[in-house]
């Protein structure tokens, strides 16, 4: 298809690979359509996808530019080594599947997965030529391509639908091809071979491949079954998404994971002397299978959604609805976020009862007891954390768990027997076996929350990653990917129901304990999905979408499965400006809006010359980076990024020429740099951990940021050389966040453990200067070390208000500069910026309502 040249990129001082299409192919294609499809593929940014740097046309030649990989192709490795150890094969397949899952979510199908298009660099796999086969297909169609001798796909790895030129070929062709690659990794040969491409294509269409274990008996049955399912002739019989396949491969990669079969193989019975008995057993088996298929078909039918009824319509937040066991009442969380209460009301209407009236703190996560006469809820009050029970008729509440800690409790859940319950705290799910007994840890992870106990008591579903999405102080309505997991309440095997390829939230069980409903953004808006599970908790079929464009925030199903309660959540946040008055404490009464409109802005910053305001905004659906002129009245905001992934937290370099921001383009947060005008985009960090909210050093040579790694927050630093090449990031201090450089660049101010501290560089010694309880640290954001030598930060007060405070780097008493007058306007986000004369900050407005949908 192309000639590949090794070249040197003079502008960026790096080696690259230039692929120049064959002249006869380029002449047939024409540049316009080809470059359009290449542009779509170029937007893919993922650790296991080799990116496209550039593409173009010159002198009739079509070309595209990719990084030079110092490694080898998977084809070279197979040629040299033959069959691979099965654990190594699983590792490679996991990484390729991870890249495919990302691309498929973004609407891009590879169409030519094969060992030649998988590069190995170090221990990692990279998919190359992403989107090229699609570009060729879309540019000319199959007929023109075959006239110049170019095959759409490679016969040994081509799915039956590709071989048949099916116009409806979709992402499942990539899953088939990956299965063929996996087959070769384990057996040393592709599923089908022949003396001509036509013979191989015919075999894909008509023949069943021999089982993997026929070639290599030592391959674990679960792994063999996983590969064979990829190779099913009909796309509907394969793994339906790369995310689903990835979840299975992740299980196989765990110790002992390869020993559990994906499906049960029938064990032949001992031979019987009487033929009649054998025939009778066969007939009975046919009947059982037929009945099972009928039941499965009926179980798999999507439910019909009936009338939708709005339950609440008061201004402000009303979320987390749960339906009483008899279906007559709904409990929910309502009120200003930092003073939220738990209410209950009849579905048919009438006044609401405040179950937490007079109780201090923030209350939420109501859950009905199995008998329907009382509820469980959680309270966060200062450093006090409670799980309490309260009568459905109202107070008083009785604490069941009371702790003093900086970690918050996000949720709690009853067991179906009404005695046990579970709650989350500090990255751990605990189960209390009986009232008054000691809590036992069940699961340790990254922000697990939103537990849902199956009606039969055998499984607990929950969400992992970023509980701020649901309830958090700084990230209510966050969009970071999360996953839904299930496990037995006694511990043991954990099954992935929805992988971390999208935002997945709020699992709730159907009455049969084998159907799980949850919210996912996998197809764009946050809609409700349903998935069927085997008794073990492993998915027995792909998830199916039930709603379109619902934009749900939380859901809960009634005990009889006939009512789905859900909440929606809308948010608006704009930038306001307040002139500062040094030496005086003022209120925010004089603040004026800088931006307006239906959008959410999380962080804003002013350029050193005062001309530009740079900020992130979701005004066009997802979050992008914008800039707007401050010295021109009515200036129109200018988008600087337009990627389909979310970009956040732009920080302007000291010379005003570059922007640093973090993005979810790779599936997790990474740091990126671009010019102040949006050009010359470069990725700074490439690791699978979360890196975000970076700040520039005074000389512009280094960036300090914080990262999530191993369920801890770390201070990280990454620097670049004189040529502008970014080096390897280094995590230098745990339990540290919100760094700010001193004017001289030899120290950092940051939150460390339970204090605001000064960190000396390069010896990394830490000197606390102000105690800041961790319960308030979510309100201490974007610490600024100003040119006047003082450290500025915003500190959240117990009622939720955010006050602007300044402090000497030597310690002492802090000075309050701005204290908001109205606690009801307390912003959930603490992001802010000051140029020493003015304070720029966001004010958020939330609206959440509760509704129900009938399920038939």
C-alpha positions, -999 to +999 in steps of 0.1 A: +000+000+000+028+024+008+065+031+009+077+040+044+106+064+050+125+071+082+128+109+084+139+136+108+114+162+119+135+194+119+110+215+137+105+192+167+139+174+165+125+139+164+125+108+142+093+101+123+079+076+098+065+090+066+041+066+047+037+076+011+009+058-008+016+040-040+013+065-069-015+045-087-034+043-055-030+080-047-042+088-083-073+067-078-081+081-044-078+118-048-067+139-018-099+155-005-118+124+008-087+106+019-074+135+040-108+140+055-109+104+068-072+106+079-081+138+099-108+118+118-084+091+127-058+117+137-080+128+166-075+095+184-051+099+213-046+068+234-015+051+250-020+020+227-027+039+195+002+052+175-009+087+167-009+105+133+013+136+134+004+150+100-009+142+066-010+159+032-006+158-005+025+169-025+031+165-062+003+140-065+016+119-036-006+112-006+012+108+027+008+107+064+033+110+092+036+088+123+060+086+152+091+064+147+088+034+171+121+019+182+108-017+184+094-043+162+060-054+148+041-082+163+046-101+130+084-100+136+079-113+171+057-142+159+081-151+131+110-152+155+093-169+185+062-187+172+036-194+199+038-170+228+034-178+265-004-174+271+001-147+298+022-126+274-005-131+247-032-119+271-011-088+279-007-079+243-044-085+235-055-064+265-035-034+253-047-037+217-083-042+229-080-011+252-070+009+222-098-005+201-124+002+229-113+039+229-114+042+191-148+025+188-163+048+215-151+077+193-168+061+162-136+049+144-132+013+132-097+001+122-108-026+096-073-041+092-061-054+126-032-078+120+002-085+135+018-062+110-003-033+123+006-039+159+040-025+171+058-035+202+078-009+220+094-021+252+066-042+268+038-022+253+016-027+222+007+001+198-019-001+170-007+015+138-024+028+107-056+035+125-083+047+102-063+041+070-083+012+058-115+031+064-101+061+046-093+039+016-128+024+017-146+057+021-125+075-005-132+051-034-153+022-025-144-015-028-147-017-066-120+009-073-096-004-048-098-039-061-090-027-096-056-014-084-049-046-065-055-034-029-074-056-005-097-040+021-083-059+050-059-088+051-075-122+042-060-142+071-077-117+096-107-106+077-142-111+092-168-130+072-188-098+067-157-080+053-150-110+031-186-108+018-183-070+012-212-064+036-221-028+036-231-030+073-197-040+086-191-024+119-167-024+149-173-061+155-151-068+125-122-055+145-131-080+173-131-109+148-097-098+135-083-095+170-096-130+177-076-142+147-045-124+160-050-140+194-055-174+178-021-170+160-004-158+192-015-190+210-013-216+182+015-202+160-009-200+129-040-180+119-074-197+121-074-204+083-047-209+057-048-217+020-029-215-013-047-184-024-064-154-007-097-166-022-095-199-004-088-181+029-117-157+024-140-187+016-129-204+048-138-174+069-173-175+053-180-212+055-157-231+079-154-233+117-119-229+130-104-257+150-106-251+188-075-234+201-070-263+225-068-287+196-035-271+187-023-263+222-039-282+251-022-262+278-041-230+269-065-222+298-101-231+288-113-196+296-088-180+273-095-204+245-132-198+248-126-160+248-107-162+215-132-186+199-161-163+208-143-135+189-142-158+158-180-165+156-193-161+121-222-139+130-213-106+146-242-109+170-225-140+185-192-123+192-182-100+221-204-070+213-179-043+222-142-041+227-150-029+262-168-062+270-138-082+256-114-060+276-133-068+308-129-105+301-092-102+293-086-082+325-101-112+344-078-136+326-048-114+334-055-118+372-040-147+391-063-177+386-083-158+360-076-182+332-091-211+351-127-200+350-144-210+317-162-183+298-190-208+292-197-243+305-186-272+283-209-303+285-193-333+301-202-365+283-219-391+305-207-426+308-219-450+281-252-468+288-260-503+277-295-495+266-299-475+235-334-464+245-321-448+277-296-428+256-322-417+231-345-406+260-317-386+276-310-369+242-347-361+238-348-346+273-317-325+266-333-311+235-364-302+254-344-285+282-323-266+257-354-255+239-371-243+271-339-226+281-336-207+248-373-197+251-368-184+286-336-166+277-353-150+247-382-138+269-358-126+296-337-107+271-366-088+256-362-051+263-389-037+287-413-012+274-411+023+290-445+038+299-457+071+314-431+095+328-442+115+359-423+144+374-422+142+412-404+174+422-402+208+407-388+231+434-358+253+425-324+239+434-311+203+439-334+173+443-315+141+435-308+104+446-345+092+445-353+057+459-387+040+457-402+024+489-408-014+488-446-009+484-441+017+456-461+044+474-433+067+486-401+082+472-372+094+494-346+118+479-319+143+488-328+180+485-316+215+493-283+235+489-255+211+485-237+219+517-269+218+537-287+190+519-315+171+537-333+137+532-370+141+523-398+116+517-431+121+499-459+101+484-456+093+447-492+104+442-484+139+456-487+158+488-462+176+511-427+162+517-415+152+552-379+163+562-364+132+578-332+151+589-348+183+601-327+200+627-297+178+622-264+196+614-243+186+584-248+174+549-272+144+545-278+121+515-278+087+500-312+075+514-319+038+512-352+021+522-351-008+547-365-040+532-396-036+554-402-001+541-407+014+576-374+032+579-344+045+558-307+045+560-288+077+551-253+092+555-241+124+572-209+144+567-205+171+594-171+186+598-149+156+605-178+135+618-192+107+595-224+089+603-246+062+588-280+065+605-314+050+604-346+070+606-383+062+606-402+069+574-425+090+594-397+114+605-371+120+632-354+111+655-325+094+636-303+068+653-266+065+643-254+030+633-219+041+625-202+072+638-166+081+630-142+110+632-121+112+600-112+134+571-125+109+546-161+113+535-188+086+533-205+088+500-232+060+503-246+032+524-269+003+515-291-023+534-288-060+528-321-077+518-323-093+553-325-059+569-297-066+594-265-062+575-255-030+557-226-017+537-209+017+535-179+032+518-151+052+534-117+063+522-115+040+492-129+009+511-163-007+511-172-020+546-199-045+556-214-045+591-227-081+597-252-071+623-263-040+643-235-030+668-209-054+653-175-043+639-173-033+603-154-057+580-136-044+549-150-060+517-133-042+489-104-017+486-101+004+454-103+040+440-134+058+453-158+028+454-194+040+462-231+037+452-235+002+465-266-018+454-274-052+471-291-078+449-325-089+462-313-124+468-284-111+488-257-129+468-241-099+451-232-062+456-229-039+427-210-006+430-192+021+411-155+026+412-135+057+404-144+093+410-172+094+435-171+132+431-193+126+400-222+118+423-218+137+455-184+153+456-174+187+470-155+199+440-168+177+412-206+172+414-215+161+379-179+152+370-174+135+337-144+113+344-147+076+333-159+051+359-169+015+360-196-007+375-184-039+394-202-067+412-189-090+439-202-113+466-207-097+500-184-122+515-156-112+491-139-131+463-143-127+426-150-092+412-168-089+378-166-059+356-201-050+343-193-017+326-156-010+319-139+023+325-144+035+289-172+059+298-190+075+327-209+046+344-231+053+374-258+043+398-263+005+395-297-008+406-310-044+406-341-059+389-363-081+411-349-113+396-313-105+410-300-113+375-307-080+358-288-049+365-297-014+354-271+015+354-264+049+338-237+052+311-224+079+288-210+053+264-232+065+235-231+102+244-258+114+268-262+097+302-288+071+295-302+040+313-288+006+303-298-030+312-275-060+314-282-097+322-259-115+346-252-152+352-256-165+388-218-160+392-222-123+385-205-124+351-224-107+322-243-132+301-251-108+273-241-072+262-257-042+279-287-027+261-297+009+261-333+016+273-335+054+270-322+080+246-312+115+257-325+111+293-293+127+308-300+109+341-279+115+372-290+087+395-316+059+391-333+034+414-357+006+406-387-003+427-388-038+443-414-051+418-394-037+389-423-016+376-411+019+385-378+035+377-371+066+397-344+089+383-330+124+389-316+148+363-289+173+370-282+205+351-254+229+361-244+264+351-211+281+362-197+314+349-168+336+358-173+366+380-148+394+389-144+413+422-119+442+427-098+435+458-091+461+485-058+452+502-059+456+540-097+452+542-120+422+544-148+426+519-179+406+507-186+395+472-215+420+468-196+440+443-188+410+420-198+414+383-201+386+357-173+383+332-189+354+312-226+345+308-247+318+292-257+282+296-222+267+302-200+252+329-166+269+335-143+252+360-111+273+359-102+306+345-069+326+343-058+360+330-028+365+308+002+384+322-006+414+300-042+414+312-056+412+277-070+376+277-092+355+299-086+318+293-110+292+306-126+258+300-163+256+290-188+230+279-209+255+259-207+232+228-214+199+247-180+188+260-154+209+277-130+228+255-105+256+261-115+291+252-101+326+253-118+360+252-105+396+251-109+415+284-101+448+268-129+446+242-165+450+254-187+423+239-158+402+225-168+368+213-151+338+230-127+319+207-124+281+210-088+269+212-095+232+213-123+213+196-116+176+204-145+154+213-129+146+246-130+170+276-102+196+281-099+214+315-079+238+336-059+260+312-028+277+328-010+304+309+028+303+308+048+331+325+057+346+291+021+345+280+029+324+249+017+289+259-012+271+275-010+241+298-042+220+303-053+185+312-075+164+289-094+131+289-084+124+253-066+091+263-093+078+286-076+093+317-063+127+325-030+138+309-012+171+306-010+189+273+007+221+261-002+243+231+003+278+219-018+307+233-036+307+199-043+269+201-016+258+177+014+234+182-004+210+204+019+186+223+012+159+249+034+163+280+025+131+301+018+096+288+012+075+318-020+055+327-024+074+360-044+107+363-023+139+360-041+172+362-043+209+373-007+218+363+010+251+371+041+267+354+074+274+371+085+311+368+110+302+341+084+282+321+108+252+320+088+230+345+053+221+355+040+210+389+008+191+390-010+165+411-018+129+402-039+101+413-018+069+418-025+039+439-055+057+455-033+085+467-027+121+456+008+129+446+028+160+438+044+156+404+069+176+384+078+174+347+105+195+330+117+202+295+151+207+280+164+237+261+150+223+228+115+221+244+114+183+247+095+172+278+112+146+301+098+119+323+074+130+349+084+123+385+060+119+415+080+134+444+057+137+474+025+117+484-006+132+499+001+165+483-020+186+459-026+221+446+010+232+441+021+268+435+056+280+426+073+307+446+084+338+425+120+325+426+111+290+416+130+273+444+100+265+465+064+252+462+034+259+484+009+230+484-016+211+506+003+183+523-014+159+546-035+182+569-017+215+563-008+241+539+030+236+536+061+251+519+082+225+500+119+234+493+134+223+461+154+203+453+158+187+487+120+183+490+118+192+527+083+200+539+075+228+564+038+232+574+027+268+578-011+265+584-033+235+595-060+227+570-082+198+579-086+174+550-124+178+553-119+214+541-091+208+516-115+202+487-122+239+491-085+249+491-078+250+454-053+267+431-030+281+457-012+311+443+022+324+454+020+360+444+047+384+433+042+403+466+056+373+484+024+362+500+005+329+495-032+332+484-058+305+487-095+300+491-106+281+522-140+265+526-158+273+558-181+248+575-213+263+559-198+259+525-187+295+518-153+300+502-132+328+516-101+342+500-072+342+524-036+353+522-007+341+543+030+348+547+052+318+535+068+320+570+034+312+586+015+333+611-021+344+612-039+344+578-056+375+565-092+371+551-096+392+520-130+382+508-158+364+527-190+358+507-221+372+523-246+346+512-239+309+521-267+298+498-246+308+468-217+286+480-199+273+449-193+236+447-160+243+429-132+263+445-114+273+413-102+309+412-075+333+400-061+367+410-037+391+393-032+409+426-058+435+419-089+415+410-104+382+420-118+359+393-139+330+405-169+309+394-204+308+408-223+276+401-260+271+398-274+236+401-309+223+392-319+187+399-354+172+397-369+137+404-392+118+381-404+083+376-410+061+345-433+031+343-417-001+332-439-028+315 
